[in-house]
Amino acid sequence: MDVAASLCANTHMRNSLIALMAEAGQMIMGVYQQDDVGLSIKDDASPVTKADLAAHHLLVAGLSRLTEQIKVVSEEDPASLIIPKQHDVFWLIDPLDGTKEFLQRNGEFTTNLALIEDGRPSLGFVGVPVTGAIYWGGPGLGAHVVENGAGHPLTTQPKPDGRIRVLASKSHLNEATRSFIAHLDEEVTLIQAGSSLKFLKLALGEADIYPRMAPTCEWDTAAAEAVLDGAGGHVVRLDGQPMNYGKDDILNPSFVAYGPNMPA
């Protein structure tokens, strides 16, 4: 985690990364307000828009300028997914997480940027384009938010008495996830949200647990996991072990994310 600590200790570098995320969010919103978002379908049958691609190019160029020694891996650049084994430190980007939410115009999409060190997310930035907020943090770094140009530590609301609040995807709530929720010992309140906003809701104390049995990729989770970790939450695979990043297979296993108010 030395690279993350070094980057964050450099105030100019940290602020430059936050500014880059803010610029990506503004670019995405510029497309969001257009009638034609340039929709096309990728080889894996997932949608992509000109907002995804514009944010991708902006972030890759910015990171290459700010941290030229660190490799950049992005969802929108298949060639970058071949990570040489010696690269144990790299940036992992999802320029527009929640493209389906973007297309539905519900505002529940994010921009994700994570630093991966030794197979773990050591620093994460999650931008929320519709509000302009940038959340960032990581293990040992705490969790923070920058809103309206002002930064402050993220505050986790205490858990209210009563039902456990369970998060689920708006676009990918499958039968396996429903079964997991049904077998929880406590009464539950189901909260649906898109993109990595689910992790942010955990970090903020707006929900308690997020089980995910449907497919996700590493770029979907890494940045928000780092922020959640900084806030005191945690993410584990179904075998109780931590998630691994930089694998040969970019797909994540099933996992459960817990907010700071839930026991480890």
N, C-alpha and C positions, 0 to 999 in steps of 0.2 A: 504493500500500500504506500510505498515511499513516493512514487510519482504523483499520486493524488495529493498527498500532504504537501509536496513541493509546489505543485500548481496552485493549491489553495492558499499557501503562505505568501505567494506573490499576488498582492492585491490587484496590480495592473492586469496580470494574466487572468485572474478570476473574473474581474469586471469585463474583460474583453470576451471571455467565453459567454458570460451572461448577455452581453450586448449582441453577440453573434446569434444566440438563441432568440433574442427579441426580434432581431432583423428577420430571421427565418419565419417567425410567427406573423410578422407584418406582411411578408411576402405571401404566405398562405392565405391570409385574410383578404389580400388583394384579389386572389383568384376566387375565393369563397363568395365574393360579392358579384362575380360575373355570372351571366347566364350560361355561358359555355365554359366548363371547367376542363375541357380536353380529355374526356374519359376514354380510356382504352383498357383492354384486358391483357394481362401478362400470360406467359406460358403456363403458370400454375393456376390459371383461371381467376386470380385475384384482380381487383380493379386498381388502376393507377390513373392519376390525373396530372395535369401540368403543375399543380401545387406540389405534389410529391416530388416531381423531378426538379422544379425550381429550387425548392428547399434543399434537396439533395446536393445540387451543384453549389449552392451558397455555402452550406455547411462544410462540404469537402474542401472547397477553396479556402475557407476561413481557417479550418483546422490545419490544413497544410501550411498556411502562412504562420499561424501562431505556434504550432508544435510540429514542425516539419519532420522531426525524428520519430514521431509516433504514427504507425500505420493506421489508416482509416478503413473501416469495414462498414458498408452501407447496404441496406435492403435493396436499394435501387441500382446497385452496381454488382451484377453477378460475378464479375471477375475478381472483385475484392474479397469474395467469400472464401477464396483459397488462401488460408492463413499459413504461412511457413511456420514450422514447429518452433523456430527460434524466436518468433514474435510472441513473447509472453505478455506484452503490453500493447494494447491497441484501443482505438476509439471504435465504438459500435453505435451506429445511427439508425433510427427509424425516422425519416424526415417528416412523415405524416402517419401517425399511429391512429387508426380509426378511420380509414378511407371511406368505409361504408357509412359511418356516422357523418362524415364530411359531405357525402353525396345526399344523405337524408336531411341535411341542413339542421341538425339538432345541436350543433355546437360541441359535441362530446368527442373531440379529437385532440391529440397532443403532438408535440415534437419531442423525441427522446434521444438523448446523447449520454452515453456511458463510457467511462474509462474502465477497461478490463485489465487487471493485473493478476497474474498467476491463477487464471481461471475464475476470478471473482470480480464483481463490480465494486470498484473502490471509490468511485465518484460518479454521481449522476445528476443530470440536468433534465427537467421535464418542463417544457413550455406549454402553456394553455393559450393558444392564439386568440380565442374569443374574449378573454379577459386581459391578456397581456402579462399575466403572472408567470414568473419563472421560479420553479421549485428546484432546490439543489441540496445535495448532502451526500453522506457516505459514512461507512463505519469509522468511528473516531472523529468524524467531522461535524456531527450534529446534522440537523435538518433546518433549512432556511427557505424563505420565500422573498422574492423581490416583486413588489407591487407598486405601480405608479412611481417608479424610480427610487423607491425606498426599500431597503432590505432589513429584515428582522428574523429572529429565530422563529421557526414554525411552532405553534402551540397546539398540543394534542388535547382535545376536549376529554374530560373524564367520562367513563362509560356510565350511562344511566342504568338504573335498576330495571329489571324486567327481561324481555326477550333479547336473545343474541341477534345482532344485525349481520346478515349474511349477504355478501355481494355476489352478483352474477353478471355475466356479459349480456348486453342487449342483443348482440348478433350471434352469439355462439353458446347459448344455454342448451346443452345436450342432455341426454337421458342419464349418462354417468354422473354428471354434476348434480342433476335432480336427485338421484339416488343417494349421493353423498350427503346432501342437505337433509333428505328425509330421515337419514339414520343418525343425525345429531341428537344428543340426549336432551337438549333444551328446546323450548319453544323459540321459533325463529321469526324474524321479520326480513323479508327478501327485498333487497335494494338492487336495482339494475342500473348499470352505467356502462359507458363505452370506453374503449382505449385504456391507457394507463391511469386514467382518472380513478379507477378502482383502487389502485395502490395509494393514491393521494388521499382518498377518502379514509383509508385505514390510518394513514399517518396523521391525519387531522382529527381522528377520533370520531368520525361520522359513521363508521361501520367497524365491525369487529373481526370478521374473517372472510377470506375470499378463496374458495376452492375452485380450482380450474382443471377439469378433466378433458377439455377439448384442446385441440392442437394450438400451440403458440410457438413463435420463434424467439431466439435469444434477444433480438432487438426489440421485441414487444415488452420485455420484462426487466432488462438489465438496469436501465436508468432509474426507473421507479423503485426497483428493489433497493438500490443504493440509498435513495431518499428515505424509503421506509426504514431501512436499517439505521440510518442516522437519527431517525425519530424514535428508535427503540423497538420497532417491530421486527419481524423476521419472516423468511420464506423457506419452506422445506419441501422436498419431494415426499412422496407417499411413504417412503422408507425412513423418513425422518432426517435424511442427510441434506446438506445444502445443495443448491443448484450449482451446476458447473457451466462455464462459458468458454467459448473458443474451441468447442468440440468439433470433430469431423462432421457430425450431423448437427445442423443449425437448429433443429427442432428441440423444444423443451419437453421433458417428461411432464406428467401430471404433477401438480403441486398444490400446496395450501399456503396462503399468505395470512399472517396474523398481525393485527394492529398492536400498538404499544400497550394497550390495556389488557391484552390477553397473555396468559402465562406462557413462557417459553417451553 
